[in-house]
Amino acid sequence: MAEESRSRSTILPEFGKRNILITSALPYVNNVPHLGNLIGSVLSADVFSRYNRGRGINTLYVCGTDEYGTTSEARALVENCTPQELCDKYHVIHASVYKWFNIDFDIFGRTTTKLQADITQAIFLKLNHNGFLKERMTAQLYCQHHHSFLADRFVEGECPGCGYVDARGDQCDFCGQLLDPTDLKNPRCKIDGATPVAKDTKHIFLELDKLQPEIESFFEQAASKGAWSSNGKEITTAWLKEGLKPRSITRDMKWGTEVPLPGYEDKVIYPWFDACIGYVSITARYTDHWEQWWRNPTDVQLYQFIGKDNVAFHSVIFPGSQIGTRDTWTKLHHLATTEYLTYEGGKFSKSRGVGVFGDSAQQTGVPSDVWRYYLLSHRPETSDSEFNWDTFIASNNNLLLKNLGNFVSRVVKFANAKHFNKIVPHYADYSEYSFEPWKDEINSLLTQYIRALDAVKLRAGLSIVLQMSQKGNIFLQSNDLDNKLGENEPSKCAAVIGFAINLIHLLASLIAPYMPETAKSMNAQLNADPLSIPDYWNANSIKPGHEIGEAVYLFRPIKPEKGQEWREMFGSEEAKKVKEEEATHKATKKAARKTGKSSLKEEKE
């Protein structure tokens, strides 16, 4: 499947104005994305992108599938196909999932392109020319059973840090520690289970230690000016404090970008080096003028959305590679990093049938906007958060339906009825003392909303929208909106309805980044074009005499008993087993450490 891009005219930076370039972590194509993957990168970036467009800021949102590397090779072995066939299959699956969730990329591309190879090799060669690459002999695990060096993901074993027995050769999924295959205890070949042996081989290393002073300077300036997420700053600080070390950027494998040096024909550039370059090559696929985005630090601000396990690649390695070329680059401005989303207390696991994955959310019959709302309202911004079916249902029934849904339905239905017959009345003819403080409260919340979204505090922004709609409900209640008001005080009734209709118009613009289909329905019921997100609300965007549309329910109630049905469908019991296994593992590890300390004490005595 070829890359998908939006049909509108090509977006390029505007000189002298604020231009925002947004990327979300390129998802691996070795599996179907789950809800944690969505909220960790693509959905969060989508909200920020839609918000900036709503504010009239020139914005480009770039993403695509990360297709090279051992993750693809390993999965292709499982599915008995070639890596290319695997990537073609999962690129289509990912694109379909994101389309259902209404992720509005400007382009959703791929890393298996000639542009990716060309740009990666150009950066590689400049780093080499500038003395930041070095050939080293290194011990690498070699499988004597099938006579091949083993790339990181083809080695599994016990994590030296936490003792997890199924750690990968590049990273332990249990504790998050980055590893080299030779760090593992009791290593085994993923292909045939044989015990590999260490064997010398040559590789190219990126001399990050030489770049550390410049990377530190970049980090201090960018993290402060761009107000990075706290976990992004903490992880980067830890890396720099420990001291950067040379890291190998080539591997003995075939599925990847060719190394542009003689003697390296059987090796490729490793994806942890060139995956972030995918943002650049996908932009180049979008427009031949890609350098206007990526070599323009004066006019372009780069916002990157990732999970915390990807921080170092975006805050250290990619900026370090940019710095080492000595070329002009648009570097990271703001790093938006999330913690983990768990499923009913455990981890998502496709193999064990645990959790809701992108291709199965549709099976519930719940609209994508409700999924978007729940995930964004539980976005793990400062700590891990949990997906829970009871709170999912309660969010729909209590927060959406009874708050925002009730306000819109009550106002539009009343305006449709006999007193106004769909025509917006002359609401400015009547004034009451309580109206102005109410408008001030709405504008105060609008200011808070803009401040929150500008700072990428997405949860806070969404909460503010619902606070605003609740202010609308209170406004209707405090002014006793009903047929008696229409009959006895028609001028006051007209003012209440007129201001409420205008609040719906504002709410539609503010909820649109989060729930785009809901916003469309709200505007359709008003028979109005979308309102740009204003700095100040004047309560007059819908004029007297305007004819509104028919009332439509924004949300439908979900029966509470559906929770248990969905638990059974999506493996909540299996999630509990996984959680229990992890607890047992932690207890065993703690006991082992305690025993070790006791033995050491006895030896000293």
C-alpha positions as CSV (number, residue, x, y, z in Angstrom):
1,M,0.0,0.0,0.0
2,A,1.4,3.4,-0.9
3,E,1.7,6.2,1.6
4,E,-1.5,8.1,2.3
5,S,-1.6,11.9,2.4
6,R,-4.5,14.3,2.7
7,S,-5.9,15.6,-0.6
8,R,-5.7,19.3,0.3
9,S,-2.9,21.5,-1.1
10,T,0.6,21.0,0.2
11,I,1.4,22.7,3.5
12,L,4.6,24.5,3.6
13,P,6.0,26.8,6.4
14,E,5.1,30.5,6.1
15,F,8.0,32.9,6.5
16,G,8.0,35.0,9.6
17,K,5.0,33.2,11.1
18,R,4.7,30.4,13.7
19,N,4.8,27.0,12.0
20,I,4.4,23.8,13.9
21,L,5.8,20.4,12.7
22,I,4.3,17.5,14.6
23,T,5.4,13.9,14.7
24,S,4.2,10.9,16.6
25,A,6.3,7.8,17.3
26,L,6.5,5.6,14.2
27,P,4.7,2.4,15.1
28,Y,6.4,-0.9,14.5
29,V,4.6,-3.1,11.9
30,N,5.1,-6.3,13.7
31,N,1.6,-6.2,15.3
32,V,-1.7,-4.4,15.6
33,P,-1.6,-1.3,17.8
34,H,-3.4,-1.4,21.1
35,L,-5.0,1.4,23.1
36,G,-1.8,2.2,24.9
37,N,0.0,2.7,21.6
38,L,-2.8,5.0,20.4
39,I,-2.9,7.3,23.4
40,G,0.9,7.3,23.8
41,S,1.6,8.9,20.4
42,V,-0.7,9.1,17.4
43,L,-4.0,10.1,19.2
44,S,-2.3,12.7,21.4
45,A,-0.5,14.2,18.5
46,D,-3.8,14.3,16.5
47,V,-5.4,16.4,19.2
48,F,-2.6,18.8,19.3
49,S,-2.5,19.1,15.5
50,R,-6.3,19.7,15.3
51,Y,-6.1,22.3,18.1
52,N,-3.4,24.3,16.3
53,R,-5.3,24.2,13.0
54,G,-8.3,25.4,14.9
55,R,-6.3,28.3,16.2
56,G,-5.2,29.2,12.6
57,I,-1.6,28.1,13.1
58,N,0.2,26.6,10.1
59,T,0.6,22.9,11.1
60,L,2.0,19.7,9.5
61,Y,1.4,16.3,11.1
62,V,3.7,13.5,10.0
63,C,3.7,9.8,10.9
64,G,4.1,6.4,9.3
65,T,5.1,2.8,10.0
66,D,8.6,1.9,11.2
67,E,9.4,-1.2,9.0
68,Y,13.1,-2.1,9.1
69,G,14.9,-4.1,11.7
70,T,14.8,-7.3,13.7
71,T,11.2,-6.8,14.9
72,S,10.0,-7.2,11.4
73,E,12.4,-10.1,10.6
74,A,11.3,-11.9,13.8
75,R,7.6,-11.5,13.1
76,A,8.0,-12.6,9.5
77,L,9.5,-15.8,10.8
78,V,6.4,-16.4,12.9
79,E,4.0,-15.6,10.1
80,N,6.1,-17.6,7.5
81,C,6.4,-14.7,5.1
82,T,9.1,-12.3,3.9
83,P,9.8,-9.0,5.9
84,Q,8.4,-7.0,2.9
85,E,5.2,-9.0,2.8
86,L,4.8,-8.5,6.5
87,C,5.4,-4.8,6.3
88,D,2.9,-4.5,3.4
89,K,0.3,-6.3,5.4
90,Y,0.6,-4.4,8.7
91,H,1.0,-1.0,7.1
92,V,-2.5,-1.5,5.7
93,I,-3.8,-2.7,9.1
94,H,-2.3,0.3,10.9
95,A,-3.6,2.8,8.4
96,S,-7.1,1.2,8.7
97,V,-7.0,1.4,12.6
98,Y,-6.0,5.0,12.6
99,K,-8.6,5.9,10.0
100,W,-11.3,4.4,12.2
101,F,-10.0,6.4,15.2
102,N,-10.2,9.5,13.0
103,I,-6.5,10.3,13.2
104,D,-6.0,13.2,10.8
105,F,-2.4,12.8,9.5
106,D,-1.2,15.0,6.7
107,I,0.7,12.0,5.6
108,F,1.0,8.5,6.9
109,G,4.0,7.0,5.2
110,R,6.6,4.2,5.5
111,T,10.3,3.8,6.2
112,T,11.0,1.2,3.5
113,T,11.6,3.8,0.8
114,K,14.5,5.0,-1.4
115,L,14.1,8.5,0.2
116,Q,14.7,6.9,3.6
117,A,17.8,5.2,2.4
118,D,19.1,8.3,0.7
119,I,18.6,10.7,3.6
120,T,19.9,8.1,6.2
121,Q,23.0,7.4,4.2
122,A,23.7,11.1,3.6
123,I,23.5,11.7,7.4
124,F,25.7,8.6,8.0
125,L,28.4,9.8,5.6
126,K,28.5,13.3,7.1
127,L,28.9,11.9,10.6
128,N,31.7,9.7,9.2
129,H,33.3,12.7,7.5
130,N,33.1,14.8,10.6
131,G,34.8,12.1,12.8
132,F,31.8,10.9,14.8
133,L,31.7,7.4,13.4
134,K,34.3,4.7,14.2
135,E,34.8,1.1,13.3
136,R,35.3,-1.2,16.2
137,M,35.6,-4.9,16.7
138,T,33.0,-6.2,19.1
139,A,31.8,-9.5,20.5
140,Q,28.4,-10.4,19.1
141,L,26.4,-13.5,19.8
142,Y,26.6,-16.1,17.0
143,C,24.3,-19.1,16.6
144,Q,26.3,-22.2,15.7
145,H,23.1,-24.1,14.9
146,H,22.1,-22.0,11.9
147,H,25.5,-20.3,11.3
148,S,24.5,-16.6,11.7
149,F,25.3,-13.6,13.9
150,L,22.2,-12.8,15.9
151,A,20.8,-9.2,15.9
152,D,19.4,-7.9,19.2
153,R,15.9,-9.1,18.8
154,F,16.9,-12.6,17.9
155,V,18.4,-13.1,21.3
156,E,16.4,-13.7,24.5
157,G,17.5,-14.3,28.0
158,E,17.5,-13.2,31.6
159,C,17.7,-9.5,32.3
160,P,20.8,-8.6,34.3
161,G,19.0,-5.8,36.0
162,C,15.7,-7.3,37.2
163,G,16.0,-11.0,36.4
164,Y,13.1,-11.2,33.9
165,V,13.7,-14.4,32.0
166,D,12.2,-13.3,28.6
167,A,14.2,-10.1,28.1
168,R,15.2,-9.2,24.6
169,G,18.7,-8.5,23.4
170,D,18.0,-4.8,23.0
171,Q,15.6,-4.0,25.9
172,C,13.9,-5.6,28.9
173,D,10.2,-5.1,28.5
174,F,9.7,-5.7,32.2
175,C,12.0,-3.0,33.7
176,G,12.6,-1.0,30.5
177,Q,16.4,-1.2,30.7
178,L,18.3,-0.9,27.4
179,L,20.6,-3.8,26.8
180,D,23.2,-5.3,24.5
181,P,22.7,-9.0,23.7
182,T,25.9,-9.9,25.5
183,D,24.4,-8.4,28.7
184,L,21.8,-11.2,29.0
185,K,22.3,-14.1,31.3
186,N,21.5,-17.6,29.8
187,P,21.0,-16.2,26.3
188,R,19.2,-18.3,23.7
189,C,18.6,-17.9,20.0
190,K,15.0,-16.9,19.2
191,I,15.0,-18.9,16.0
192,D,16.0,-22.3,17.2
193,G,16.5,-22.0,21.0
194,A,20.2,-22.9,20.8
195,T,22.7,-21.3,23.1
196,P,24.8,-18.8,21.1
197,V,28.4,-18.1,21.6
198,A,30.3,-14.7,21.5
199,K,32.3,-14.1,18.3
200,D,34.2,-11.1,17.1
201,T,32.7,-9.0,14.3
202,K,33.3,-5.4,13.1
203,H,30.7,-2.6,13.4
204,I,30.3,1.1,13.0
205,F,29.8,3.1,16.3
206,L,28.4,6.5,16.7
207,E,30.7,8.4,19.1
208,L,28.0,9.9,21.3
209,D,30.6,10.7,24.0
210,K,32.3,13.2,21.6
211,L,28.9,14.8,21.0
212,Q,27.8,14.9,24.7
213,P,28.7,18.6,25.5
214,E,26.7,19.8,22.5
215,I,23.8,17.4,23.2
216,E,23.7,18.7,26.8
217,S,23.6,22.3,25.6
218,F,20.8,21.5,23.2
219,F,18.9,19.6,25.9
220,E,19.2,22.4,28.5
221,Q,17.9,25.0,26.1
222,A,15.2,23.0,24.4
223,A,13.8,21.4,27.5
224,S,13.5,24.8,29.2
225,K,12.2,26.8,26.2
226,G,9.9,24.0,24.9
227,A,8.7,23.0,28.4
228,W,9.2,19.3,27.9
229,S,7.1,16.7,29.8
230,S,8.7,15.9,33.2
231,N,9.4,12.3,32.5
232,G,11.1,13.2,29.2
233,K,13.4,15.6,31.1
234,E,14.1,13.0,33.8
235,I,15.0,10.2,31.4
236,T,17.3,12.4,29.3
237,T,19.0,13.8,32.4
238,A,19.7,10.3,33.6
239,W,21.3,9.3,30.3
240,L,23.5,12.4,30.3
241,K,24.4,12.0,33.9
242,E,25.6,8.4,33.4
243,G,27.7,9.6,30.5
244,L,27.1,8.9,26.8
245,K,29.0,6.0,25.3
246,P,29.7,5.0,21.7
247,R,26.8,2.9,20.4
248,S,26.9,0.5,17.4
249,I,24.7,1.7,14.6
250,T,25.2,-1.3,12.2
251,R,24.0,-4.9,12.5
252,D,24.6,-8.3,10.8
253,M,21.3,-8.6,9.1
254,K,19.7,-8.0,5.7
255,W,16.4,-6.1,6.4
256,G,17.4,-2.5,6.6
257,T,19.2,0.5,5.0
258,E,22.5,-0.5,3.4
259,V,25.7,0.7,5.0
260,P,27.4,3.1,2.5
261,L,30.9,1.8,3.2
262,P,33.0,-0.8,1.5
263,G,33.3,-4.1,3.5
264,Y,29.9,-3.7,5.0
265,E,27.9,-5.3,2.2
266,D,26.4,-8.0,4.6
267,K,25.4,-5.4,7.3
268,V,22.7,-2.8,7.5
269,I,22.2,0.4,9.5
270,Y,20.3,-0.4,12.7
271,P,16.8,1.1,13.1
272,W,17.4,2.8,16.4
273,F,19.7,5.1,14.5
274,D,17.6,5.7,11.4
275,A,14.0,5.3,12.7
276,C,13.8,8.9,13.7
277,I,15.1,9.8,10.3
278,G,11.9,8.3,9.0
279,Y,10.1,11.5,10.1
280,V,12.3,13.4,7.6
281,S,12.0,10.9,4.8
282,I,8.2,10.7,5.2
283,T,8.1,14.5,5.0
284,A,10.2,14.3,1.9
285,R,7.6,11.8,0.5
286,Y,4.9,14.4,1.3
287,T,6.7,17.3,-0.4
288,D,9.9,17.9,-2.5
289,H,10.3,21.0,-0.4
290,W,10.8,19.0,2.8
291,E,13.9,21.0,3.8
292,Q,11.6,24.0,4.4
293,W,10.3,22.1,7.3
294,W,13.4,20.3,8.5
295,R,16.1,22.9,7.9
296,N,14.3,25.9,9.2
297,P,14.8,26.3,13.0
298,T,13.9,30.0,12.7
299,D,10.3,29.5,11.5
300,V,9.5,25.9,12.5
301,Q,8.9,24.4,16.0
302,L,9.1,20.6,16.2
303,Y,6.7,18.8,18.6
304,Q,7.2,15.1,19.1
305,F,4.8,12.7,20.8
306,I,6.1,9.4,22.2
307,G,5.9,6.9,25.0
308,K,8.6,7.0,27.7
309,D,10.4,4.0,26.3
310,N,11.4,6.1,23.2
311,V,12.7,9.1,25.0
312,A,16.4,8.7,24.5
313,F,16.1,8.1,20.8
314,H,14.4,11.5,20.4
315,S,16.1,13.6,23.0
316,V,19.7,12.3,22.7
317,I,20.4,10.1,19.6
318,F,18.5,11.9,16.9
319,P,19.5,15.4,18.0
320,G,23.0,14.1,18.4
321,S,23.0,12.8,14.8
322,Q,21.7,16.2,13.6
323,I,24.3,18.1,15.5
324,G,27.1,15.8,14.2
325,T,26.3,16.5,10.6
326,R,27.2,20.2,11.2
327,D,24.2,21.1,9.0
328,T,21.3,23.3,9.9
329,W,18.4,21.3,11.3
330,T,15.0,21.9,12.8
331,K,15.6,20.3,16.2
332,L,13.2,19.2,18.9
333,H,11.3,22.0,20.6
334,H,8.7,20.2,22.8
335,L,8.8,16.5,23.8
336,A,5.4,15.2,24.8
337,T,6.0,11.9,26.7
338,T,3.5,9.6,28.3
339,E,3.7,6.9,30.9
340,Y,2.0,3.5,30.3
341,L,-1.7,2.7,29.9
342,T,-2.5,-0.7,31.5
343,Y,-5.5,-2.9,30.9
344,E,-7.6,-3.8,34.0
345,G,-4.4,-3.7,36.0
346,G,-2.3,-5.8,33.7
347,K,-0.3,-5.4,30.4
348,F,-1.8,-5.5,26.9
349,S,-0.8,-8.7,25.2
350,K,-2.0,-9.7,21.7
351,S,-0.6,-13.3,22.1
352,R,-2.5,-13.8,25.3
353,G,-5.7,-12.1,24.2
354,V,-5.4,-9.4,26.8
355,G,-6.7,-5.9,26.1
356,V,-8.4,-3.9,23.4
357,F,-6.5,-3.6,20.2
358,G,-7.2,-1.1,17.4
359,D,-8.8,-3.6,15.1
360,S,-11.2,-4.9,17.8
361,A,-12.5,-1.6,19.4
362,Q,-15.0,-1.4,16.6
363,Q,-16.5,-4.8,17.7
364,T,-18.0,-3.1,20.7
365,G,-20.3,-0.9,18.6
366,V,-19.1,2.2,20.6
367,P,-18.3,5.2,18.3
368,S,-14.7,6.1,17.9
369,D,-15.3,9.5,19.5
370,V,-16.3,7.9,22.8
371,W,-13.1,5.8,22.7
372,R,-11.1,9.0,21.9
373,Y,-12.7,10.8,24.9
374,Y,-12.0,8.0,27.3
375,L,-8.4,7.5,26.3
376,L,-7.7,11.3,26.3
377,S,-9.4,11.8,29.7
378,H,-7.1,9.0,31.1
379,R,-4.0,10.0,29.2
380,P,-1.0,8.9,31.3
381,E,0.7,12.2,31.4
382,T,2.5,12.0,34.8
383,S,1.9,8.4,35.9
384,D,0.5,5.2,34.6
385,S,-3.2,5.1,34.1
386,E,-5.6,2.1,33.7
387,F,-8.2,1.2,31.2
388,N,-11.3,-0.1,33.1
389,W,-14.6,-1.1,31.6
390,D,-16.7,0.3,34.4
391,T,-15.1,3.7,34.2
392,F,-15.3,3.5,30.4
393,I,-19.1,3.0,30.5
394,A,-19.5,5.6,33.3
395,S,-17.6,8.2,31.2
396,N,-20.1,7.8,28.4
397,N,-23.2,7.7,30.5
398,N,-22.4,10.3,33.1
399,L,-19.8,12.7,31.8
400,L,-20.7,12.8,28.1
401,L,-24.4,12.0,27.9
402,K,-25.6,13.7,31.0
403,N,-23.4,16.8,30.7
404,L,-22.4,17.8,27.1
405,G,-25.1,15.7,25.5
406,N,-27.9,16.9,27.8
407,F,-26.9,20.6,27.3
408,V,-26.9,20.4,23.5
409,S,-30.0,18.3,23.2
410,R,-32.0,20.5,25.6
411,V,-31.1,23.8,23.8
412,V,-31.6,22.6,20.3
413,K,-34.9,20.8,21.0
414,F,-36.2,23.9,22.7
415,A,-35.1,26.1,19.8
416,N,-36.8,23.7,17.4
417,A,-40.1,23.9,19.3
418,K,-43.1,26.3,19.1
419,H,-41.5,29.4,20.7
420,F,-38.8,29.8,18.0
421,N,-39.4,27.2,15.3
422,K,-35.7,26.8,14.5
423,I,-35.0,30.6,14.2
424,V,-32.5,32.1,16.5
425,P,-34.2,35.0,18.4
426,H,-33.0,38.5,19.0
427,Y,-31.2,37.5,22.2
428,A,-29.2,40.8,22.7
429,D,-32.4,42.8,23.3
430,Y,-32.7,41.5,26.9
431,S,-30.0,41.9,29.6
432,E,-29.9,40.6,33.1
433,Y,-27.2,41.2,35.8
434,S,-26.3,37.5,36.1
435,F,-25.6,37.1,32.3
436,E,-22.3,39.1,32.3
437,P,-20.6,37.2,35.2
438,W,-21.6,34.0,33.4
439,K,-20.0,35.1,30.2
440,D,-16.9,36.1,32.2
441,E,-16.8,32.6,33.7
442,I,-16.9,31.1,30.2
443,N,-14.1,33.3,29.0
444,S,-12.0,32.5,32.0
445,L,-12.4,28.8,31.2
446,L,-11.6,29.6,27.5
447,T,-8.3,31.2,28.6
448,Q,-7.5,28.2,30.8
449,Y,-8.2,25.9,27.8
450,I,-5.9,27.7,25.5
451,R,-3.2,27.8,28.1
452,A,-3.5,24.1,28.7
453,L,-3.5,23.1,25.1
454,D,-0.5,25.4,24.3
455,A,1.4,23.6,27.0
456,V,0.2,20.2,25.6
457,K,-1.8,19.5,28.8
458,L,-4.4,17.5,26.9
459,R,-6.3,16.0,29.9
460,A,-6.7,19.4,31.5
461,G,-8.0,20.9,28.3
462,L,-10.6,18.2,27.9
463,S,-11.7,18.6,31.5
464,I,-12.2,22.3,30.9
465,V,-14.5,21.8,28.0
466,L,-16.8,19.7,30.2
467,Q,-16.6,22.3,32.9
468,M,-17.8,24.8,30.3
469,S,-20.7,22.7,29.2
470,Q,-21.7,22.2,32.8
471,K,-21.7,25.9,33.1
472,G,-24.2,25.9,30.3
473,N,-26.4,23.4,32.1
474,I,-26.4,25.5,35.2
475,F,-27.2,28.6,33.1
476,L,-30.3,26.9,31.8
477,Q,-31.4,25.7,35.2
478,S,-30.8,29.0,37.0
479,N,-32.9,30.8,34.4
480,D,-35.6,28.1,34.5
481,L,-35.7,27.4,30.8
482,D,-39.0,25.8,30.0
483,N,-42.3,26.6,28.2
484,K,-43.5,28.8,31.1
485,L,-40.5,31.0,30.6
486,G,-41.2,31.2,26.9
487,E,-44.8,32.2,27.5
488,N,-44.4,34.6,30.5
489,E,-41.0,36.1,29.8
490,P,-40.3,35.7,26.0
491,S,-37.5,38.3,25.9
492,K,-35.6,36.6,28.7
493,C,-36.2,33.2,27.1
494,A,-34.9,34.5,23.8
495,A,-31.7,35.7,25.5
496,V,-31.2,32.4,27.3
497,I,-31.6,30.4,24.1
498,G,-29.5,32.8,22.0
499,F,-26.5,32.7,24.4
500,A,-26.8,29.0,24.9
501,I,-26.8,28.4,21.1
502,N,-23.7,30.5,20.9
503,L,-22.1,28.5,23.7
504,I,-22.8,25.3,21.7
505,H,-21.0,26.8,18.7
506,L,-18.0,27.6,21.0
507,L,-18.0,24.2,22.6
508,A,-18.0,22.5,19.1
509,S,-14.8,24.3,18.3
510,L,-13.2,23.3,21.6
511,I,-14.2,19.7,21.6
512,A,-13.3,19.2,17.9
513,P,-9.6,18.4,18.6
514,Y,-10.8,15.6,20.9
515,M,-14.0,14.4,19.4
516,P,-14.2,15.6,15.8
517,E,-17.4,13.7,14.8
518,T,-19.2,15.0,17.9
519,A,-18.2,18.6,16.9
520,K,-19.5,18.0,13.3
521,S,-22.8,16.9,14.7
522,M,-23.0,19.9,17.0
523,N,-22.3,22.3,14.1
524,A,-24.8,20.4,11.9
525,Q,-27.5,20.9,14.5
526,L,-26.7,24.6,14.5
527,N,-26.6,24.6,10.7
528,A,-23.3,26.5,11.1
529,D,-19.8,26.4,9.8
530,P,-17.1,25.5,12.4
531,L,-15.9,28.3,14.6
532,S,-12.2,29.0,14.9
533,I,-11.0,28.8,18.5
534,P,-11.1,32.4,19.6
535,D,-9.0,34.3,22.2
536,Y,-12.2,35.8,23.5
537,W,-15.9,34.6,23.3
538,N,-18.3,37.4,22.3
539,A,-21.3,35.1,22.3
540,N,-22.5,36.4,18.9
541,S,-21.1,34.0,16.2
542,I,-24.7,32.7,15.6
543,K,-26.7,35.8,14.6
544,P,-30.4,36.4,15.3
545,G,-32.6,35.2,12.4
546,H,-30.3,32.2,11.6
547,E,-32.2,29.0,11.1
548,I,-30.7,26.0,12.9
549,G,-31.1,22.3,12.1
550,E,-32.8,19.3,13.7
551,A,-31.9,18.0,17.1
552,V,-29.8,14.8,17.2
553,Y,-28.6,12.8,20.2
554,L,-24.8,13.2,20.5
555,F,-24.5,10.1,22.7
556,R,-26.3,6.9,23.5
557,P,-26.4,5.2,26.9
558,I,-24.4,2.0,27.4
559,K,-25.9,-0.7,29.5
560,P,-23.7,-1.4,32.6
561,E,-23.9,-5.2,32.0
562,K,-21.9,-4.7,28.8
563,G,-18.9,-4.3,31.0
564,Q,-18.8,-8.0,32.0
565,E,-19.5,-9.0,28.4
566,W,-16.5,-7.0,27.1
567,R,-14.3,-8.2,30.0
568,E,-14.9,-11.8,28.8
569,M,-14.3,-10.8,25.2
570,F,-11.1,-8.9,25.8
571,G,-9.3,-11.1,28.3
572,S,-9.6,-9.3,31.7
573,E,-9.2,-12.7,33.6
574,E,-6.0,-13.4,31.6
575,A,-4.8,-9.8,32.5
576,K,-5.2,-10.7,36.2
577,K,-3.0,-13.8,35.6
578,V,-0.3,-11.7,34.0
579,K,-0.4,-9.3,36.9
580,E,-0.1,-12.2,39.4
581,E,2.8,-13.6,37.5
582,E,4.6,-10.2,37.6
583,A,3.9,-9.9,41.3
584,T,5.4,-13.4,41.9
585,H,8.4,-12.5,39.8
586,K,9.0,-9.4,41.8
587,A,8.6,-11.2,45.1
588,T,11.1,-13.9,43.9
589,K,13.6,-11.3,42.8
590,K,13.3,-9.4,46.2
591,A,13.8,-12.7,48.1
592,A,16.8,-13.5,46.0
593,R,18.4,-10.1,46.8
594,K,17.6,-10.6,50.5
595,T,19.2,-14.0,50.5
596,G,22.3,-12.6,48.7
597,K,22.7,-9.9,51.3
598,S,22.3,-12.4,54.1
599,S,25.0,-14.7,52.6
600,L,27.4,-11.8,52.2
601,K,26.8,-10.7,55.8
602,E,27.5,-14.3,57.0
603,E,30.7,-14.4,55.0
604,K,31.9,-11.1,56.6
605,E,31.1,-12.4,60.1
